[in-house]
């Protein structure tokens, strides 16, 4: 009995899940082939876009301080937009639910929509609040 348990031990140890590695040195400027690195780079891209969105959002919100109704509507619109982005990207990534591609598809979608929202808010600032030059 003890002998069979000792023989089974290497099999148990080899089948145990490996500890997830933290990626710290990926070069996201070069094409990647490992899904873990692709997910990591997509996550970094989205995080940078989300941070930029926060800055532009705060600038717009600050510019609306004197217009209480506009500021309230703007805040509500932004909350609705965030729900839309998250839901839309969940839908786009949904076919990969539970798979290794889910994260990259979701964060790539979130970055794309966030970049578009940044442009919308910048245009809003420039045109509607007259703090810059309007784009055609």
N, C-alpha and C positions, 0 to 999 in steps of 0.2 A: 504494500500500500504506500509506504513512504517512498519507495523507489519510483513508483509510477507518478507520484506527486512531484518528485524532483525532476523527472523527465519532462513533465508538462510545464514546469516553471519557465523555461526559455520561450516557449510558445506564448504564454500569457504575457511575458514582458515585451515580446516583439509585437504583440497585437495591441498593446496599450497605446492610446493616442499620444502623438508627439506634442511637445510644448510648442505653441505658436511662436514664431520668431518675430521680433520687432524689426522693421526695416528702418534703417537710419541713413544709409549711404547710397540709395538708388539715384541714378542719374536720369531724371525724368525728362531731360531734353533729348534723349536718344530713344529710338523705338525699343519697346520692351516686348518680351515674349512670355515671361513668367506671369501668370495671372495675379499672383500675390503682389508683384511690383506694379502691374497695370492698375490694380485696385488702389494701391497706395498712392500712385501718382495722380490718379483721378480724384482721390480724396483731397490731396494737397491743392489741386487746381480749384476744386469747389470751395475749399476753405478760404482761399485767397479771394475768390469772387464774392463769397458771402461776407467777408470782412469789408470789402470795398462797398458792397451794398449797404452795410450798416452805416458807413461813413456818409454816403450819399443820402440815405434815408434821414439821418440826423440833421444834415444840412437843410434838407427840404422841410423837415419838421420844425426846425428852428426858424426858417424863413416864414413859416406859417403861424408863428406864435401870436401875431397881432390879429389874425383872422380865426377866431375860435371855432366857428362852424366848419371852415375849410380844414383846419387842423384835425378836428374830430373825424370828419369824413375821410381825410387822408389816412389817419391811423387805422380806421376800420377797413379801408381799401387795402392797406398793406397787410393786415392780418388775413383778409380774404385771399389776397394774392399768395401769401405764404402757404395757406391751406391748399390752394390750387396747385402750386408748384410741387408740394409734397405728394399730393394725390396723383397728379399727372405723371410724375416720375415713378411712383409706385406702380402705376398702370404700365408704363413703358418697360419697366424692369420685371414686371410680373411674370412674364413667360420664363424667366430664369430663376423664379422663386426657389430658394433652397440650393441654388447652384453657385458656382464660383464666379459667374459673370454678373450676378445680380448687383453687387456693389458697384462695379465699374459702370454698368448701364445706368444705374440710379444716379450716381454722382455726376456722370457726364451729362445727363439730362438736367440735373439740378444746376450745374454750372452754366449750361446753355440758356436756360430760362432766367437764371440770375443775371447773366450778362445782358440779356434783353431788358430785364427790369431796370438795371443800372442805366441803360440808355434812355429808357422811358423817364426815369426820375431826373436825369440830367437835362433832358429836353424840357420837362416840366419846370425845372428851376430856371432854365434859360429863357423860355418863351413866356410862360404864364406868370412868373414872378419877376421877370425883366431884370435878372441879375447877370445876364450874359448875352451872347449872340445866338439867335435861333438858327437851327439847321433846316435846310430845305427838305 
